[in-house]
Amino acid sequence: MTETTETTRPFDAEVGRLLDLVVHSLYSEREIFLRELVANAADAIDRRRFLALSDESLALPEDASIRISVDKEARTITIADDGIGMTAEDLASHLGTIARSGTRAFTETLADAKPEERPSLIGQFGVGFYSAFMVADTVEMISRRAGTTAAHKWTSDGRGGYRIAEATRDTPGSDVILHIKPDADEYLEPVRLETILRKWADHISVPIRIERDGKFQPANEGTALWRKRKSDVTEQDYTEFYRHLGHMFDQPWATIHWSAEGSIEFSALLFIPGQSPFPVTEDDRESHVRLHVRRMFITDDAKLLPGWLRFIEGVVDTEDLPLNVSREMLQSTPVLARIRKALVNRVITELKSRARDAEAYKPFIEQFGPVLKEGIYDDNDHRTEIAALARFRSTHGDDLTSLDDYIARMPETQKDIYYITGEDPERIKASPQIEGLRAKGFEILLLSDQIDFFWPERLATYADKKLVHAGAASDIFEAAETPAALATLTAALKSALDAHVSEVRVSSRLTDSPAALAASGAQPDLALQRLMRRAGRQSYAPKPALELNPTHPLIERLIPHAESGEDMTDWATLLLDLARIQDGETPIDPARFARLVATKMTPT
């Protein structure tokens, strides 16, 4: 290389402060520098390809690519491309002025071009190049404009200014040379650079190659599967991409691939996994569907889907989405809101279609049913649709049921949808709280996921039917009479259990059990109270009510004991512990409970 003339120039006003912002504040991940420089190189190649449509002398070489090489001894990384290149004036204009983007200026010239002829250009704000200074203390760019023979070198340390000198380059294009800082040695490893490229630029259409052992090896896939027509993609292609994307080993349960056209345009390829990749109670409740802009990965934190669809993997790629200057923080734009809305609607449509086959739908519910039900609680716009997609255990049988099927089975005398919550479906199926409802022939939903404690109140009604907790279903039972003899018993039991229960009352809801616990007053049901205490949301345990079945033989047997003035402490304790066991609790004093049972069972 020879340099015959050299011009030193200062940056435009306040560039030093802006460069400091780029290096220290604009990007949250240092590795982003490679994505930005590769994006610029890809843009340059696309620009040359576009201009060659009207000027054959600018045609790209057949093997046009982006080439990355590392010189560990010189501590440099070189990113070379076969793009349109720059003149000395271009270098001064585009690299001497922060936030003046050649890509943006070029895009403004495309107003009269046909849409199918326009290149996909990534850069918008003209600051990505300066991310190089996050890892380099000096940056050089040697560039030759296509259609010319002159080349020039731009050099800067990112502080006071820059130099432009004549240089040589055998072919049109650009070389960006980074002189790596002492604390950035990791980027002098080709394997590390390839990892970054696989993450951020795997699917841009321009081939990217990294030099290893003296040869340039492919470093990106180069094929954006989501931009292909569905007819051109095989099931094997989908499966391989799904496994690559989410590091899965199973088959996707559903693949959703489509391109949206109209006021907004985007391509989407979404997968519903065959197996849950996370515990349903995990802390991370955000969607991590990847957002690409013109094939370039931008972020997996765009929250493209709501939390109740966080199990979905995939890619959304658009050319319409405006990004802020860092490309990492997305602007709150109507475009992004419409993309999110379209994605949710498309997923719901897919689930509705698949839900028609109960057996095929069952694996999905078994894996993601609890997460899906979070949408009933969270999603105001789609609450009823999600409720229709959910499936539940019930007292009807072993098969899961939908709310629509539940309603279709309701007898004429049943007006509401009844449910009971707890942590074990088999235990709540035998709960005393539902004895009266079952005796009337009513079906009860058995809800045992954590979210089940919360969504029914938020949904409130479904198909004009109220959702009613079994413990609150009192209006369909006749008020139980409390004759004097029973009043004596309830008073005696309350006196003996005053430290443990708020009241002792007669109930007509019990048919098989002698007694049961119930929430008192306006308190949440007992299962929810236990859940809230374990979660640290409730520090105290309000005293429950003890309900008695007036027709049960044990209660009838105790009446004479109470009327005679006998101390009822042992009987009261035994009844309370029996009710606690049925409610999923342990006896207050297990040893005493065992002795009382043995004593009462011993003939006198």
Backbone torsions as a table, in degrees:
resi	resn	phi	psi	omega
1	MET	NA	137.2	175.1
2	THR	-120.8	148.3	179.8
3	GLU	-131.1	114.9	-175.1
4	THR	-97.8	-34.7	177.8
5	THR	-132.8	152.9	-178.8
6	GLU	-143.5	136.5	178.2
7	THR	-122.7	127.6	176.4
8	THR	-103.9	130.6	-176.4
9	ARG	-135.2	148.4	174.2
10	PRO	-81.0	155.7	171.0
11	PHE	-67.3	161.4	173.1
12	ASP	-61.4	165.2	-175.4
13	ALA	-52.2	137.0	173.9
14	GLU	64.1	16.0	178.1
15	VAL	-64.1	-35.2	179.0
16	GLY	-58.2	-43.9	178.9
17	ARG	-65.8	-39.4	180.0
18	LEU	-67.4	-39.0	177.5
19	LEU	-62.9	-40.6	177.1
20	ASP	-60.8	-38.5	177.1
21	LEU	-63.2	-44.6	179.9
22	VAL	-60.1	-47.2	-173.7
23	VAL	-69.9	-37.6	-170.5
24	HIS	-108.9	-18.0	-172.8
25	SER	-127.2	-27.5	-169.4
26	LEU	-71.6	-39.4	-175.4
27	TYR	-115.8	135.5	-179.1
28	SER	-84.6	-19.5	-179.4
29	GLU	-122.6	127.6	-175.6
30	ARG	-64.0	-33.0	-176.9
31	GLU	-64.6	-12.1	-178.7
32	ILE	-58.3	-23.6	-177.2
33	PHE	-53.3	-39.8	-176.7
34	LEU	-69.4	-39.2	176.7
35	ARG	-59.5	-44.6	-176.6
36	GLU	-64.8	-44.3	-178.1
37	LEU	-69.8	-37.5	176.4
38	VAL	-66.7	-38.9	177.7
39	ALA	-61.0	-43.3	178.2
40	ASN	-62.1	-41.8	180.0
41	ALA	-65.0	-40.9	178.2
42	ALA	-63.9	-39.9	177.1
43	ASP	-61.0	-43.4	-177.8
44	ALA	-62.6	-39.1	178.3
45	ILE	-68.3	-40.9	178.1
46	ASP	-64.9	-37.4	178.6
47	ARG	-64.1	-42.5	179.1
48	ARG	-65.9	-40.6	178.3
49	ARG	-60.1	-41.8	-179.5
50	PHE	-66.6	-47.3	-178.1
51	LEU	-65.8	-27.7	179.2
52	ALA	-68.5	-15.7	176.9
53	LEU	-62.9	-29.9	180.0
54	SER	-112.0	-4.1	179.9
55	ASP	-144.1	97.8	-174.6
56	GLU	-62.0	-22.2	-179.3
57	SER	-67.3	-15.8	-179.6
58	LEU	-95.0	6.8	-174.3
59	ALA	-55.0	140.7	178.4
60	LEU	-71.9	149.4	171.2
61	PRO	-67.1	153.9	-176.8
62	GLU	-59.5	-32.1	-178.1
63	ASP	-100.8	31.3	-179.5
64	ALA	-55.2	134.8	-175.2
65	SER	-162.2	176.5	170.4
66	ILE	-109.5	127.0	-174.9
67	ARG	-120.9	131.3	-177.0
68	ILE	-120.8	128.7	179.3
69	SER	-135.1	152.5	-177.8
70	VAL	-121.9	133.9	172.1
71	ASP	-117.7	99.2	-174.9
72	LYS	-66.0	-36.3	-178.8
73	GLU	-66.9	-43.4	179.2
74	ALA	-81.5	-9.6	-178.8
75	ARG	58.4	49.2	-179.5
76	THR	-128.2	151.3	168.6
77	ILE	-120.1	131.3	178.6
78	THR	-116.7	128.6	175.8
79	ILE	-114.4	109.4	-176.0
80	ALA	-109.7	145.3	177.7
81	ASP	-140.8	168.0	178.1
82	ASP	-108.1	33.3	-174.4
83	GLY	-78.6	-164.1	-174.6
84	ILE	-67.7	-26.5	179.1
85	GLY	73.8	176.9	-177.2
86	MET	-137.5	148.6	171.3
87	THR	-85.0	175.9	176.8
88	ALA	-61.2	-39.5	178.9
89	GLU	-65.2	-39.8	177.6
90	ASP	-61.8	-43.6	-179.4
91	LEU	-60.0	-43.5	-179.8
92	ALA	-67.7	-39.2	-176.4
93	SER	-73.0	-45.3	-172.2
94	HIS	-90.2	-29.0	-178.9
95	LEU	-105.3	-7.8	178.7
96	GLY	-98.4	-4.5	-180.0
97	THR	-129.2	115.9	179.6
98	ILE	-66.2	142.4	174.5
99	ALA	66.1	22.9	168.1
100	ARG	-110.5	106.8	-170.4
101	SER	-95.9	124.8	173.4
102	GLY	-61.1	-35.7	178.6
103	THR	-62.1	-45.2	-179.5
104	ARG	-62.9	-45.9	179.7
105	ALA	-60.6	-41.1	-179.8
106	PHE	-65.2	-41.0	-179.7
107	THR	-59.2	-34.4	-178.6
108	GLU	-66.6	-15.5	179.7
109	THR	-88.1	-1.9	-172.9
110	LEU	-95.3	10.0	-173.4
111	ALA	-56.6	-35.4	-175.7
112	ASP	-94.4	-1.7	-178.6
113	ALA	-78.1	148.5	176.2
114	LYS	-68.9	145.1	-176.8
115	PRO	-54.7	-40.6	-177.0
116	GLU	-71.9	-12.4	-179.7
117	GLU	-95.3	-11.8	-175.3
118	ARG	-75.6	132.9	177.0
119	PRO	-72.1	156.7	175.5
120	SER	-87.5	105.9	-175.0
121	LEU	-105.4	136.0	-171.9
122	ILE	-95.0	-48.2	-173.6
123	GLY	-67.0	142.6	178.4
124	GLN	-131.7	-31.1	-168.7
125	PHE	-114.9	-5.7	171.6
126	GLY	73.4	21.4	178.5
127	VAL	-117.2	-9.5	-176.8
128	GLY	-58.2	-36.5	-179.7
129	PHE	-56.7	-37.0	-174.3
130	TYR	-75.3	-9.0	173.7
131	SER	-63.2	-17.7	177.4
132	ALA	-57.2	-30.6	-177.5
133	PHE	-73.2	-5.8	172.5
134	MET	-68.3	-30.1	-177.7
135	VAL	-117.8	-10.0	-175.9
136	ALA	-121.9	140.6	175.0
137	ASP	-90.6	-16.6	173.4
138	THR	-141.7	138.9	178.2
139	VAL	-126.3	134.1	175.6
140	GLU	-120.2	147.9	173.1
141	MET	-136.9	118.5	175.5
142	ILE	-103.4	123.4	-173.0
143	SER	-139.9	142.7	175.5
144	ARG	-130.9	123.1	-179.7
145	ARG	-69.9	134.0	176.2
146	ALA	-60.1	136.6	-177.8
147	GLY	93.0	-2.2	177.9
148	THR	-127.1	169.9	178.1
149	THR	-111.1	-11.7	-176.1
150	ALA	-85.8	140.4	175.2
151	ALA	-124.6	154.4	180.0
152	HIS	-140.0	154.8	179.3
153	LYS	-117.9	129.1	175.7
154	TRP	-103.6	131.2	-178.2
155	THR	-134.7	137.7	177.0
156	SER	-157.4	151.0	172.2
157	ASP	-98.9	5.6	177.2
158	GLY	78.0	14.1	-178.4
159	ARG	-118.7	-84.9	-170.3
160	GLY	-78.1	-39.1	-176.1
161	GLY	-176.4	-153.8	-177.8
162	TYR	-148.9	162.0	178.4
163	ARG	-121.9	142.9	173.5
164	ILE	-124.1	126.1	-178.3
165	ALA	-134.0	157.3	173.8
166	GLU	-67.7	148.2	-179.3
167	ALA	-150.4	-175.4	176.2
168	THR	-128.1	145.4	172.5
169	ARG	-149.6	130.3	-172.2
170	ASP	-66.3	-32.2	-175.8
171	THR	-132.2	159.8	175.7
172	PRO	-63.1	153.0	-179.7
173	GLY	132.3	-164.3	-176.2
174	SER	-141.9	148.7	170.3
175	ASP	-120.9	123.0	173.1
176	VAL	-103.5	122.8	-175.5
177	ILE	-115.8	120.6	-179.2
178	LEU	-105.4	126.0	173.8
179	HIS	-95.1	106.9	-165.4
180	ILE	-73.7	137.5	178.6
181	LYS	-67.0	157.3	-179.8
182	PRO	-60.3	-28.5	-177.2
183	ASP	-93.8	15.1	-178.1
184	ALA	-123.9	32.1	-176.9
185	ASP	-58.4	-29.4	-176.2
186	GLU	-58.3	-26.9	-177.4
187	TYR	-83.3	0.5	173.2
188	LEU	-90.3	6.0	177.2
189	GLU	-102.3	117.3	-179.8
190	PRO	-54.7	-34.6	179.7
191	VAL	-63.7	-39.3	178.3
192	ARG	-65.3	-41.6	179.2
193	LEU	-65.2	-39.5	178.9
194	GLU	-64.5	-38.6	177.6
195	THR	-60.2	-42.3	178.6
196	ILE	-63.4	-43.0	-179.1
197	LEU	-65.4	-39.7	178.4
198	ARG	-62.5	-32.7	-179.2
199	LYS	-76.3	-46.3	-168.6
200	TRP	-101.5	-26.2	-170.3
201	ALA	-136.1	26.0	-173.1
202	ASP	-63.3	-29.0	-170.1
203	HIS	-114.6	13.7	173.1
204	ILE	-71.6	150.8	-169.4
205	SER	-73.9	-22.6	-179.0
206	VAL	-77.6	130.2	177.5
207	PRO	-62.3	136.0	175.4
208	ILE	-116.5	132.9	-178.7
209	ARG	-129.6	142.8	177.2
210	ILE	-117.3	137.2	179.8
211	GLU	-78.9	122.7	175.6
212	ARG	-137.1	128.2	179.7
213	ASP	55.0	40.4	175.3
214	GLY	80.3	0.7	-179.9
215	LYS	-127.8	145.8	177.4
216	PHE	-86.1	120.6	-176.8
217	GLN	-110.2	144.8	178.9
218	PRO	-57.8	138.8	-177.9
219	ALA	-127.0	5.0	176.1
220	ASN	-144.8	155.9	-179.3
221	GLU	-67.7	-44.7	176.0
222	GLY	80.0	-1.8	-179.3
223	THR	-122.8	118.4	177.2
224	ALA	-90.5	96.7	-175.1
225	LEU	-57.3	-36.5	-175.7
226	TRP	-69.2	-16.1	179.3
227	ARG	-92.5	-3.6	177.4
228	LYS	-83.3	161.5	172.1
229	ARG	-73.2	146.5	-178.7
230	LYS	-57.7	-34.9	-178.3
231	SER	-67.5	-16.1	-179.4
232	ASP	-97.6	3.9	-177.5
233	VAL	-118.0	131.5	179.2
234	THR	-91.8	163.9	176.3
235	GLU	-60.9	-34.3	177.9
236	GLN	-65.2	-39.1	176.4
237	ASP	-60.0	-46.7	180.0
238	TYR	-60.3	-46.5	-176.5
239	THR	-63.8	-43.2	-179.5
240	GLU	-64.3	-40.7	179.4
241	PHE	-68.3	-40.7	177.5
242	TYR	-58.6	-44.6	-179.7
243	ARG	-69.1	-36.9	177.0
244	HIS	-67.0	-41.0	-174.3
245	LEU	-67.7	-48.2	-174.1
246	GLY	-106.8	7.7	-177.7
247	HIS	54.3	44.9	-179.4
248	MET	-97.7	167.6	176.1
249	PHE	-127.2	-3.1	-177.1
250	ASP	-97.2	-174.6	174.6
251	GLN	-95.7	143.3	174.3
252	PRO	-66.2	138.2	176.8
253	TRP	-71.9	-34.2	178.0
254	ALA	-147.8	144.1	175.9
255	THR	-121.2	126.4	-178.6
256	ILE	-119.2	111.0	-173.9
257	HIS	-130.8	117.1	178.2
258	TRP	-159.7	164.2	176.3
259	SER	-120.5	128.2	179.1
260	ALA	-92.8	134.7	178.7
261	GLU	-129.1	154.3	-179.4
262	GLY	132.7	-134.6	-178.9
263	SER	-64.5	-31.5	171.6
264	ILE	-128.2	149.0	-179.5
265	GLU	-128.0	131.9	175.4
266	PHE	-158.8	159.2	174.0
267	SER	-111.6	142.4	-179.6
268	ALA	-137.6	139.2	172.9
269	LEU	-134.4	106.1	-174.8
270	LEU	-117.1	147.1	178.7
271	PHE	-127.5	132.7	168.0
272	ILE	-97.3	116.7	-174.4
273	PRO	-63.2	156.5	173.7
274	GLY	-80.5	-23.0	178.2
275	GLN	-133.7	146.2	-179.0
276	SER	-68.7	125.8	179.5
277	PRO	-84.7	2.4	-175.9
278	PHE	-153.5	156.7	172.3
279	PRO	-65.9	144.7	-176.8
280	VAL	-68.9	-14.2	179.6
281	THR	-102.3	16.4	-177.1
282	GLU	-59.6	157.8	-178.3
283	ASP	-75.3	-34.9	-177.7
284	ASP	-80.0	107.6	-177.4
285	ARG	-108.2	21.6	-177.8
286	GLU	-102.2	149.2	174.1
287	SER	-74.3	143.1	178.1
288	HIS	-125.6	34.7	169.8
289	VAL	-62.0	135.1	-172.8
290	ARG	-81.2	134.2	174.3
291	LEU	-99.4	124.9	173.4
292	HIS	-115.8	146.4	171.3
293	VAL	-122.0	115.2	-177.4
294	ARG	54.2	47.9	176.3
295	ARG	76.9	-14.2	-177.2
296	MET	-86.7	127.1	178.1
297	PHE	-64.5	130.3	179.7
298	ILE	-108.5	-52.2	-178.2
299	THR	-165.9	156.3	169.9
300	ASP	-109.9	19.2	-179.0
301	ASP	-120.6	33.2	-180.0
302	ALA	-87.5	-3.3	179.6
303	LYS	52.6	50.5	-177.9
304	LEU	-69.6	-24.1	175.4
305	LEU	-125.1	152.6	179.1
306	PRO	-70.4	166.7	-176.8
307	GLY	-58.5	-31.0	-178.0
308	TRP	-74.8	-4.1	172.8
309	LEU	-117.7	24.5	-174.2
310	ARG	-68.4	-13.8	179.6
311	PHE	-75.9	-10.9	-177.1
312	ILE	-79.8	132.4	174.7
313	GLU	-102.6	156.6	174.4
314	GLY	155.8	-170.5	-174.8
315	VAL	-135.6	138.1	169.6
316	VAL	-123.3	130.0	-175.3
317	ASP	-128.2	126.1	-178.1
318	THR	-138.1	156.6	172.3
319	GLU	-110.8	-1.7	-175.1
320	ASP	-96.7	-11.4	-170.3
321	LEU	-83.1	120.2	173.7
322	PRO	-74.8	137.2	178.6
323	LEU	-114.3	155.3	175.3
324	ASN	-80.6	178.3	-168.3
325	VAL	-59.8	-27.5	-178.1
326	SER	-88.3	-12.5	-174.7
327	ARG	65.3	-2.0	-179.5
328	GLU	-101.7	-28.6	179.4
329	MET	-105.9	112.8	-174.8
330	LEU	-80.6	141.1	176.3
331	GLN	-72.0	150.0	175.5
332	SER	-82.6	87.5	-175.2
333	THR	-111.2	154.0	173.9
334	PRO	-58.4	-31.3	179.7
335	VAL	-61.6	-48.2	-179.8
336	LEU	-63.7	-39.2	178.6
337	ALA	-62.2	-39.2	-179.7
338	ARG	-70.6	-35.7	176.4
339	ILE	-63.1	-46.0	179.0
340	ARG	-59.0	-45.5	-179.3
341	LYS	-61.5	-43.2	-179.7
342	ALA	-64.0	-39.1	179.6
343	LEU	-64.2	-46.8	-179.4
344	VAL	-61.8	-45.4	-179.7
345	ASN	-62.0	-38.2	-179.5
346	ARG	-68.5	-39.5	178.7
347	VAL	-66.3	-43.3	179.3
348	ILE	-61.3	-41.7	177.6
349	THR	-60.6	-41.4	178.7
350	GLU	-64.0	-44.0	-179.8
351	LEU	-65.9	-39.1	176.9
352	LYS	-59.8	-42.5	-179.6
353	SER	-64.1	-44.4	-177.3
354	ARG	-74.7	-24.8	-178.8
355	ALA	-68.8	-14.0	179.6
356	ARG	-67.7	-23.7	177.0
357	ASP	-102.4	100.7	-172.4
358	ALA	-59.5	-42.2	-178.0
359	GLU	-68.1	-41.6	179.4
360	ALA	-69.8	-27.6	-177.9
361	TYR	-81.4	-23.6	-174.4
362	LYS	-58.7	-44.1	178.9
363	PRO	-59.3	-36.2	178.3
364	PHE	-64.0	-46.0	-179.0
365	ILE	-63.7	-40.3	-179.9
366	GLU	-62.9	-34.5	-179.3
367	GLN	-83.8	-42.9	-168.0
368	PHE	-125.0	8.0	180.0
369	GLY	-54.3	-47.9	179.4
370	PRO	-60.5	-38.6	179.7
371	VAL	-69.5	-40.8	178.3
372	LEU	-57.4	-41.0	-177.5
373	LYS	-68.0	-17.9	173.6
374	GLU	-60.8	-29.5	178.7
375	GLY	-66.5	-29.6	176.8
376	ILE	-63.0	-36.5	-180.0
377	TYR	-78.7	-42.0	-168.4
378	ASP	-90.6	-33.1	-165.5
379	ASP	-100.0	101.0	-179.2
380	ASN	-63.9	-35.5	-174.0
381	ASP	-75.5	-29.2	-172.5
382	HIS	-123.1	16.2	-172.6
383	ARG	-54.4	-49.7	-176.5
384	THR	-67.6	-39.1	178.4
385	GLU	-63.4	-40.7	179.8
386	ILE	-67.5	-39.7	177.9
387	ALA	-59.5	-36.6	178.7
388	ALA	-68.5	-27.3	-179.5
389	LEU	-84.4	-20.2	-178.1
390	ALA	-72.6	158.3	177.8
391	ARG	-132.5	149.8	-170.3
392	PHE	-139.0	150.8	166.6
393	ARG	-76.9	153.6	178.4
394	SER	-154.3	173.9	178.7
395	THR	-76.7	-1.1	-178.7
396	HIS	-70.9	-33.4	-177.7
397	GLY	171.3	-166.5	-176.8
398	ASP	-81.4	-22.7	-177.5
399	ASP	-75.9	148.4	174.6
400	LEU	-69.7	152.6	-178.9
401	THR	-128.3	151.8	170.5
402	SER	-92.7	164.6	176.2
403	LEU	-65.2	-34.5	178.7
404	ASP	-65.2	-42.5	177.9
405	ASP	-67.3	-37.1	176.6
406	TYR	-58.4	-47.9	-178.5
407	ILE	-63.9	-37.7	180.0
408	ALA	-63.2	-25.7	-179.1
409	ARG	-92.4	-6.0	-175.1
410	MET	-64.3	132.7	172.9
411	PRO	-68.4	161.2	-176.6
412	GLU	-60.5	-28.4	-177.8
413	THR	-78.9	-10.5	-179.7
414	GLN	-93.3	127.2	-177.2
415	LYS	-107.4	-23.7	-173.3
416	ASP	-120.3	167.0	172.6
417	ILE	-95.9	123.2	-176.6
418	TYR	-106.1	142.6	179.4
419	TYR	-144.3	160.8	173.6
420	ILE	-137.5	143.2	-178.0
421	THR	-112.1	151.6	178.4
422	GLY	178.5	-179.5	-175.7
423	GLU	-99.6	-10.0	-179.6
424	ASP	-133.6	112.7	-175.9
425	PRO	-60.7	-33.9	179.2
426	GLU	-69.3	-36.4	-179.9
427	ARG	-70.4	-44.0	-178.8
428	ILE	-71.7	-21.8	175.8
429	LYS	-64.5	-26.8	179.3
430	ALA	-101.4	13.8	-177.0
431	SER	-66.2	138.4	175.6
432	PRO	-60.8	-23.8	-176.9
433	GLN	-63.8	-22.7	-176.8
434	ILE	-106.0	4.7	-177.9
435	GLU	-59.6	-46.0	-177.9
436	GLY	-66.2	-37.7	179.1
437	LEU	-67.1	-41.4	179.3
438	ARG	-67.1	-35.2	178.5
439	ALA	-63.1	-28.0	178.3
440	LYS	-84.8	-1.9	-179.4
441	GLY	84.9	17.1	-179.1
442	PHE	-89.4	142.1	176.1
443	GLU	-86.8	143.2	-179.7
444	ILE	-124.8	132.1	174.1
445	LEU	-74.7	134.9	-179.1
446	LEU	-105.3	101.3	-172.1
447	LEU	-104.9	116.5	-173.3
448	SER	-127.6	5.7	172.9
449	ASP	-86.9	152.3	-177.5
450	GLN	-56.6	-39.6	-178.7
451	ILE	-66.8	-20.4	-178.7
452	ASP	-65.3	-19.9	179.2
453	PHE	-73.6	-13.6	-169.8
454	PHE	-120.5	-36.5	-172.5
455	TRP	-70.4	-31.9	-177.1
456	PRO	-57.8	-39.6	179.3
457	GLU	-66.7	-34.9	179.6
458	ARG	-71.6	-39.5	178.2
459	LEU	-70.4	-44.0	174.4
460	ALA	69.3	-56.2	179.7
461	THR	-136.2	155.3	174.4
462	TYR	-144.0	125.6	-177.1
463	ALA	51.6	43.1	178.1
464	ASP	66.4	16.0	176.1
465	LYS	-108.8	130.0	177.7
466	LYS	-73.3	144.3	172.0
467	LEU	-93.1	122.4	-173.7
468	VAL	-126.6	127.8	174.8
469	HIS	-68.1	139.0	-177.4
470	ALA	-57.2	-33.6	-179.6
471	GLY	-70.4	-14.9	-180.0
472	ALA	-108.1	7.3	-177.9
473	ALA	-86.4	70.0	-176.6
474	SER	-98.6	-22.5	-173.1
475	ASP	-74.2	-12.7	-179.8
476	ILE	-94.4	-1.9	177.9
477	PHE	-109.1	141.5	175.9
478	GLU	-68.4	142.0	179.0
479	ALA	-62.1	129.2	-178.3
480	ALA	-74.7	131.8	176.8
481	GLU	-74.9	147.8	179.3
482	THR	-121.8	87.4	177.9
483	PRO	-63.1	167.8	-174.6
484	ALA	-56.2	-40.5	-178.2
485	ALA	-62.8	-42.4	178.2
486	LEU	-68.4	-35.5	178.1
487	ALA	-61.9	-38.1	177.4
488	THR	-63.2	-42.1	-179.9
489	LEU	-65.3	-48.0	-178.3
490	THR	-61.6	-37.6	179.1
491	ALA	-65.4	-41.9	-179.4
492	ALA	-66.1	-41.7	179.5
493	LEU	-67.0	-40.1	178.7
494	LYS	-63.5	-38.8	178.9
495	SER	-63.2	-39.9	-178.6
496	ALA	-74.0	-27.6	-174.6
497	LEU	-110.8	18.8	-172.6
498	ASP	-55.2	-31.6	-178.1
499	ALA	-76.8	-13.3	-172.0
500	HIS	-118.6	-23.2	-177.4
501	VAL	-129.5	152.1	179.9
502	SER	-81.6	-31.0	178.0
503	GLU	-162.7	161.8	171.4
504	VAL	-120.6	123.8	-175.3
505	ARG	-138.8	158.4	177.8
506	VAL	-86.8	140.1	-178.1
507	SER	-132.4	141.2	175.5
508	SER	-95.0	5.4	-179.4
509	ARG	-83.7	-17.3	-176.9
510	LEU	-92.2	135.2	178.6
511	THR	-121.9	-30.2	-175.6
512	ASP	-115.6	-32.9	-175.7
513	SER	-90.3	147.0	178.1
514	PRO	-72.8	-31.0	-176.8
515	ALA	-156.2	160.1	179.1
516	ALA	-153.7	154.6	174.8
517	LEU	-91.0	148.0	177.3
518	ALA	-146.1	154.0	175.5
519	ALA	-65.9	144.9	-179.3
520	SER	-99.2	144.0	176.6
521	GLY	59.3	-134.3	-177.4
522	ALA	-95.4	15.7	-178.8
523	GLN	-68.3	150.6	173.5
524	PRO	-61.1	160.9	179.4
525	ASP	-62.2	159.2	-169.7
526	LEU	-63.1	-36.5	179.8
527	ALA	-63.7	-41.0	178.2
528	LEU	-66.5	-38.1	177.6
529	GLN	-60.3	-42.7	179.2
530	ARG	-63.2	-43.8	179.9
531	LEU	-61.0	-43.2	-178.6
532	MET	-66.6	-36.7	178.2
533	ARG	-66.6	-41.9	179.3
534	ARG	-65.3	-31.6	179.1
535	ALA	-83.2	-0.6	179.6
536	GLY	78.4	15.0	-178.3
537	ARG	-95.2	-6.0	178.6
538	GLN	-146.9	118.8	-173.5
539	SER	-92.2	-14.6	-176.6
540	TYR	-120.1	163.6	178.4
541	ALA	-119.8	100.9	179.1
542	PRO	-62.4	145.9	-177.4
543	LYS	-69.0	131.6	178.7
544	PRO	-81.3	172.3	171.8
545	ALA	-95.8	147.6	174.8
546	LEU	-106.2	117.9	-179.6
547	GLU	-99.3	141.3	-178.9
548	LEU	-113.4	142.9	174.6
549	ASN	-93.2	106.2	-172.4
550	PRO	-66.4	-17.3	-178.2
551	THR	-98.1	-0.4	-178.7
552	HIS	-77.0	139.1	-178.6
553	PRO	-55.7	-36.0	-178.8
554	LEU	-65.7	-42.0	179.5
555	ILE	-65.8	-42.0	178.2
556	GLU	-61.8	-36.3	-179.6
557	ARG	-68.5	-30.9	-176.2
558	LEU	-79.6	-18.1	-176.8
559	ILE	-58.0	-48.8	179.3
560	PRO	-60.4	-34.4	178.5
561	HIS	-62.0	-42.8	180.0
562	ALA	-69.0	-40.2	-178.7
563	GLU	-65.8	-29.3	-178.9
564	SER	-78.6	-5.8	-179.2
565	GLY	83.9	11.8	179.5
566	GLU	-63.1	147.7	174.5
567	ASP	-65.6	119.3	-173.6
568	MET	-98.6	12.0	-174.1
569	THR	-59.2	-46.6	-177.7
570	ASP	-64.4	-46.1	179.6
571	TRP	-63.1	-41.4	-179.7
572	ALA	-63.2	-43.6	178.7
573	THR	-62.5	-41.6	-179.6
574	LEU	-64.2	-44.1	178.3
575	LEU	-62.1	-44.3	-179.6
576	LEU	-62.7	-44.3	-179.2
577	ASP	-66.4	-36.8	176.2
578	LEU	-61.8	-42.3	179.5
579	ALA	-66.8	-38.7	178.2
580	ARG	-63.8	-41.5	179.4
581	ILE	-62.3	-43.8	178.8
582	GLN	-64.4	-25.9	-179.0
583	ASP	-90.3	3.7	178.3
584	GLY	91.4	8.3	177.9
585	GLU	-100.7	168.7	174.0
586	THR	-95.5	158.5	175.2
587	PRO	-57.9	150.9	179.3
588	ILE	-57.9	-44.2	177.1
589	ASP	-130.7	94.0	-174.4
590	PRO	-56.1	-39.5	-178.8
591	ALA	-65.0	-43.2	179.2
592	ARG	-65.6	-40.1	178.9
593	PHE	-58.8	-44.0	180.0
594	ALA	-62.5	-41.9	179.3
595	ARG	-64.9	-41.5	-179.1
596	LEU	-64.0	-41.9	179.2
597	VAL	-62.0	-45.0	-179.9
598	ALA	-62.8	-40.6	-179.1
599	THR	-66.1	-46.5	-177.0
600	LYS	-69.5	-23.8	179.8
601	MET	-87.5	-10.7	179.9
602	THR	-83.6	125.4	-179.3
603	PRO	-61.5	142.0	178.6
604	THR	-98.9	NA	NA
